[in-house]
Amino acid sequence: MGENNCRAVIYGDPEDVYGPCGCGIDIATLPVLIPRTWIVEDKPLEVEEHGFGTGLDYRRISGFNHNCVQEHEIDSIEFLANFSCCRECAERAVKCGYAVWTDREYSMVLM
């Protein structure tokens, strides 16, 4: 995982509707972990241009907390949860190299 420390992690399961995707499509169905460095430093230019992970994920706005972004650590790398994207954006992100698919299950504590 060390070489992926600046890449988003995309989970193929469980798919659900988390809100609109940053590309404008109405259905973001894949949960994504965003590298913390993208928020506190700079995200890759392609990420910004593609609007990757910038959709209105309902998990960040539900309840009383209007900024519900949970921190999560994988192999000593810090990520932020409660982001999502559509399958097309996920495939483009992996093809462009700023995201990776994972076989791991999405952590229940992040749902």
C-alpha positions as CSV (number, residue, x, y, z in Angstrom):
1,M,0.0,0.0,0.0
2,G,3.0,2.3,0.5
3,E,3.2,3.3,-3.2
4,N,-0.5,4.3,-3.1
5,N,-0.2,6.9,-0.3
6,C,-1.3,9.7,-2.6
7,R,-4.1,7.7,-4.3
8,A,-7.8,7.4,-3.4
9,V,-9.0,4.0,-2.4
10,I,-12.2,2.8,-4.1
11,Y,-14.4,0.1,-2.8
12,G,-16.4,-2.0,-5.2
13,D,-18.8,-3.2,-2.5
14,P,-21.1,-2.3,-1.0
15,E,-22.7,-0.2,-3.7
16,D,-25.4,2.2,-2.5
17,V,-26.6,5.6,-3.5
18,Y,-24.6,8.1,-1.6
19,G,-25.7,11.2,-3.5
20,P,-24.6,13.0,-6.7
21,C,-21.1,12.4,-8.1
22,G,-18.7,15.3,-8.6
23,C,-19.0,14.7,-12.4
24,G,-22.6,15.7,-12.3
25,I,-24.3,12.3,-12.6
26,D,-27.0,11.9,-10.1
27,I,-25.8,8.6,-8.6
28,A,-22.5,8.1,-6.8
29,T,-22.6,4.5,-5.8
30,L,-19.1,3.6,-4.7
31,P,-17.5,4.6,-1.3
32,V,-14.1,6.2,-1.6
33,L,-11.4,7.0,0.9
34,I,-9.5,10.3,0.0
35,P,-5.9,10.7,1.1
36,R,-5.7,13.3,3.9
37,T,-2.8,14.9,2.0
38,W,-5.3,15.9,-0.8
39,I,-7.1,18.1,1.8
40,V,-4.3,19.5,3.9
41,E,-1.8,19.9,1.0
42,D,-2.7,19.7,-2.7
43,K,-4.7,17.2,-4.7
44,P,-3.5,16.1,-8.1
45,L,-4.6,18.5,-10.9
46,E,-6.5,15.7,-12.6
47,V,-8.5,15.1,-9.5
48,E,-9.5,18.7,-9.4
49,E,-10.4,18.8,-13.1
50,H,-12.5,15.6,-12.9
51,G,-14.3,16.7,-9.8
52,F,-13.4,13.3,-8.3
53,G,-14.9,12.8,-4.8
54,T,-16.4,16.2,-4.7
55,G,-20.1,15.2,-4.9
56,L,-22.5,15.9,-2.1
57,D,-22.2,12.6,-0.2
58,Y,-25.2,12.3,2.1
59,R,-23.1,10.8,4.8
60,R,-21.3,14.1,5.3
61,I,-24.6,16.0,5.7
62,S,-26.8,13.6,7.6
63,G,-27.6,14.1,11.3
64,F,-26.5,17.2,13.2
65,N,-22.9,17.3,11.9
66,H,-22.7,19.2,8.6
67,N,-19.1,18.2,8.1
68,C,-19.1,14.5,8.9
69,V,-15.7,13.5,7.5
70,Q,-14.3,10.5,9.4
71,E,-10.6,9.7,9.6
72,H,-9.4,6.2,8.8
73,E,-5.9,4.7,8.7
74,I,-4.7,1.9,6.5
75,D,-1.1,0.7,6.8
76,S,-0.1,3.9,8.6
77,I,-1.6,6.1,5.8
78,E,-4.3,8.6,6.8
79,F,-7.5,8.8,4.7
80,L,-10.8,10.7,5.0
81,A,-14.0,8.8,4.6
82,N,-17.5,9.6,3.5
83,F,-16.7,10.5,0.0
84,S,-18.1,8.7,-3.1
85,C,-18.1,8.5,-6.9
86,C,-19.9,6.9,-9.8
87,R,-18.5,3.8,-11.5
88,E,-17.4,5.8,-14.6
89,C,-15.4,8.2,-12.4
90,A,-13.9,5.3,-10.5
91,E,-12.7,3.6,-13.7
92,R,-11.3,6.9,-15.0
93,A,-9.5,7.6,-11.7
94,V,-7.9,4.2,-11.7
95,K,-6.9,4.5,-15.4
96,C,-5.4,8.0,-14.7
97,G,-3.5,6.6,-11.7
98,Y,-4.8,8.7,-8.9
99,A,-7.0,6.0,-7.4
100,V,-6.8,2.2,-6.8
101,W,-9.4,-0.5,-6.4
102,T,-9.3,-2.5,-3.1
103,D,-10.5,-6.0,-2.3
104,R,-11.0,-5.0,1.3
105,E,-14.4,-4.5,2.7
106,Y,-15.5,-1.0,3.5
107,S,-15.2,-0.6,7.2
108,M,-18.5,-0.8,9.1
109,V,-17.4,2.0,11.4
110,L,-17.3,4.3,8.4
111,M,-20.9,3.6,7.2
